Structure formats: C-alpha cells, structure tokens
Amino acid sequence: MNFWFLLICFGVAFLAQYALGMMQMKSFTINFGKLRRQGKVAIGKKKGAFRAGSIVMFAVDENGIILDSSYMSGVTVLAKFKKLKGFEGLNVSTLKAEDTKDFPKQVRDAILEASSNYNIIMSGGEVPEPLSPLGKLTGSVKNLVTQR
C-alpha cells in the first residue's frame, strides 16, 4: 500500500513540476517576444543549482542602446519575470560591474553575461555553451586520468 501511495505522490509531484515549468517557459516566450518587437535582444543567464538562478534580457536598438529590459530570478519554477529598471538609455556593450551594484549577485552576473554575449555576437563570434554537470564531471575525471 505504501509503495503505491509513494508512486502516486511522485507522479503528482512530477506532473506539477512539468506544468509549472511549462508555465515558466511560456512566460519567457511572452517576455522575449515583447522585447524582440523592440529590437535585438541580449540575454544573460546565471544558473544556480542550489541558489537562485537568473535570466536577464535587454531589448537594444541597432546601436546597442538599451530600450527595455526584464529579469527573472528565483530558485523554483514559481519565479516570474520582472521589469529591470535603471538601464534604459545605456549601451549594453559598455555595462560594467559598477552599473549593477544595486542588484543581487546572480542578477549582476547575468547582466554582465548579457553584455559579454552581445559583444561576442556583434563581433561575429559564437557564445560558448557552458558544460553540463555531467560534462564537468567527465572533464574532471579525464583530467585526473591524464595527470598520471
């Protein structure tokens, strides 16, 4: 009896997580669409495994001037996008750490990554994808083996 109860509880939790994740992806799509209608969009993200993660999006014109911005920061799928104030009129390619001092660390890092990503893309480069946790583990094991 306990097995079936636990199985049903895990199933309900999985479905709730899936539904809330889909709602969060829809929120991202809606916010991205709003910003995209204004111009190019620079995106920065800072993953947080056990801390709050953040996503920052800047709508920029053809000269890199920020027209509008929003961010999402949180630990759970209940996090929502909010307006990011104070960046309108600034050039996204010249954002510095001093410009982000009023925000939490995860949001600051995402803002600076959006600026870096914009600079890389505008210079014709490609933004490198960070390694997954499994990729990091594989790289660590490979380094241990090759050090001998």
C-alpha positions as CSV (number, residue, x, y, z in Angstrom):
1,M,0.0,0.0,0.0
2,N,2.8,2.4,0.9
3,F,4.6,1.7,-2.4
4,W,1.5,2.8,-4.5
5,F,1.0,5.9,-2.3
6,L,4.6,7.0,-2.8
7,L,4.4,6.2,-6.5
8,I,1.3,8.4,-6.8
9,C,2.9,11.2,-4.8
10,F,6.0,11.2,-7.0
11,G,3.7,11.1,-10.1
12,V,1.7,14.1,-8.9
13,A,4.9,16.0,-8.0
14,F,6.4,15.2,-11.4
15,L,3.3,16.5,-13.2
16,A,3.1,19.6,-11.1
17,Q,6.8,20.3,-11.8
18,Y,6.2,19.8,-15.5
19,A,3.1,22.0,-15.6
20,L,4.8,24.8,-13.7
21,G,7.9,24.5,-15.8
22,M,5.8,24.9,-18.9
23,M,4.1,28.0,-17.5
24,Q,7.6,29.4,-16.8
25,M,8.7,28.7,-20.4
26,K,5.6,30.4,-21.7
27,S,6.4,33.4,-19.5
28,F,9.9,33.5,-21.0
29,T,8.5,33.3,-24.5
30,I,6.0,36.1,-23.9
31,N,8.6,38.4,-22.4
32,F,11.1,37.6,-25.1
33,G,8.5,38.3,-27.8
34,K,7.7,41.7,-26.2
35,L,11.4,42.7,-26.2
36,R,12.1,41.2,-29.6
37,R,9.4,43.5,-31.2
38,Q,11.5,46.5,-30.0
39,G,14.8,45.3,-31.5
40,K,17.6,42.8,-30.9
41,V,17.6,41.0,-27.5
42,A,20.7,40.4,-25.4
43,I,20.3,37.6,-23.0
44,G,22.4,36.6,-20.0
45,K,21.9,33.8,-17.6
46,K,23.4,32.6,-14.4
47,K,22.5,29.1,-13.3
48,G,22.0,28.3,-9.6
49,A,21.9,24.7,-8.7
50,F,21.0,25.3,-5.0
51,R,20.8,29.0,-5.1
52,A,18.6,31.4,-7.1
53,G,19.3,31.4,-10.8
54,S,18.7,34.5,-13.0
55,I,17.9,35.4,-16.6
56,V,18.3,38.9,-17.9
57,M,17.0,40.2,-21.2
58,F,17.8,43.6,-22.8
59,A,16.0,44.9,-25.8
60,V,18.5,47.0,-27.7
61,D,18.4,49.2,-30.8
62,E,20.8,49.0,-33.8
63,N,23.4,51.0,-31.8
64,G,23.3,48.8,-28.7
65,I,21.3,51.3,-26.6
66,I,19.0,49.5,-24.1
67,L,15.4,50.3,-24.8
68,D,13.8,47.9,-22.3
69,S,14.8,45.1,-20.0
70,S,13.4,42.4,-17.8
71,Y,14.8,39.7,-15.5
72,M,13.7,36.5,-13.7
73,S,15.4,35.4,-10.6
74,G,14.5,32.6,-8.2
75,V,15.0,29.1,-7.0
76,T,11.8,27.5,-8.1
77,V,9.6,27.3,-11.2
78,L,7.4,29.9,-9.4
79,A,9.8,32.7,-10.3
80,K,8.3,35.3,-12.7
81,F,9.8,38.0,-15.0
82,K,10.0,41.5,-13.6
83,K,10.9,44.8,-15.1
84,L,14.7,45.6,-14.8
85,K,14.9,49.4,-14.1
86,G,17.8,51.7,-14.5
87,F,19.4,50.5,-17.7
88,E,17.3,52.4,-20.3
89,G,19.5,54.6,-22.5
90,L,22.8,52.8,-21.5
91,N,24.8,51.0,-24.1
92,V,24.7,47.2,-23.5
93,S,28.2,46.7,-24.7
94,T,29.8,49.0,-22.1
95,L,28.0,47.8,-19.0
96,K,30.4,47.4,-16.1
97,A,30.1,45.9,-12.6
98,E,29.6,49.4,-11.1
99,D,26.3,49.7,-13.1
100,T,24.9,46.6,-11.4
101,K,25.8,47.3,-7.8
102,D,22.2,47.6,-6.7
103,F,21.2,44.1,-7.7
104,P,21.7,40.6,-6.1
105,K,24.9,38.7,-7.2
106,Q,23.1,36.3,-9.5
107,V,21.3,39.1,-11.3
108,R,24.6,41.1,-11.6
109,D,26.4,38.1,-13.1
110,A,23.5,37.6,-15.6
111,I,23.6,41.3,-16.6
112,L,27.4,41.2,-17.2
113,E,27.0,38.0,-19.2
114,A,24.3,39.6,-21.4
115,S,26.7,42.4,-22.1
116,S,29.5,39.9,-22.9
117,N,27.2,37.8,-25.1
118,Y,26.2,40.9,-27.0
119,N,29.8,41.9,-27.6
120,I,30.7,38.4,-28.8
121,I,27.8,38.1,-31.2
122,M,28.3,41.6,-32.6
123,S,31.9,40.9,-33.3
124,G,30.9,37.8,-35.3
125,G,31.8,35.2,-32.7
126,E,29.8,32.4,-31.1
127,V,28.8,32.3,-27.5
128,P,30.3,29.1,-25.9
129,E,27.8,26.9,-24.1
130,P,28.8,26.1,-20.5
131,L,29.4,22.5,-19.6
132,S,26.6,20.5,-18.1
133,P,27.2,19.0,-14.6
134,L,27.9,15.6,-16.3
135,G,30.3,17.3,-18.7
136,K,32.1,18.9,-15.8
137,L,32.3,15.6,-14.0
138,T,33.6,13.8,-17.2
139,G,36.2,16.6,-17.6
140,S,37.4,16.3,-14.0
141,V,37.8,12.5,-14.3
142,K,39.6,12.9,-17.6
143,N,42.0,15.4,-16.0
144,L,42.7,13.0,-13.2
145,V,43.4,10.2,-15.5
146,T,45.7,12.3,-17.8
147,Q,47.7,13.8,-14.9
148,R,49.4,10.4,-14.2
